[in-house]
């Protein structure tokens, strides 16, 4: 299967069978996220594989009781790690890229390059941007392995809304997340209960794709 075919045919699945996903395939899916690109290789993310039924039930509550979260074979919790931008951590990443101290200090002094200078809200926004790259990589890798998936973006977090702080607190404690960790999205993984052909509906191509300028 070519990459073009994977992109064309991959679609969201919300009805899963009881079939388990082989550990080696789960490892490949997580590795795709690990290898995804990020700004200056900052990698401000954490990926938590959840297969435990009680934990999946809790994650379902976090997503307004979406049933496919608890019924999936596995859930990848995608976390924005704001601490990944700390000077010590990000500076070490830059150093591993071969940067000299002067170059590192320059990067850390420019708001466009170093989002910690922009305030908490925009720091989170920039971190979310990075996480989304990895999400796409993992879902495409899953489909190549024959594993279906669905993005769960409607969840309670500080980027959207928190209606049940007790649930958010319990999830954070269960997953051992700290105050700099924000769950941005989750990916449900499994095998479609009854195979259906993809039915992708998109806006007209020429309404979203332009050359040189918007028509």
PyMOL commands that set and color helices and strands:
alter all, ss='L'
color gray80, all
select helices_A, chain A and resi 3-9+23-34+39-41+53-62+67-71+82-85+87-96+101-107+115-118+120-144+165-174+205-207
alter helices_A, ss='H'
color red, helices_A
select strands_A, chain A and resi 45-50+74-81+148-152+181-190
alter strands_A, ss='S'
color yellow, strands_A
deselect
rebuild
show_as cartoon
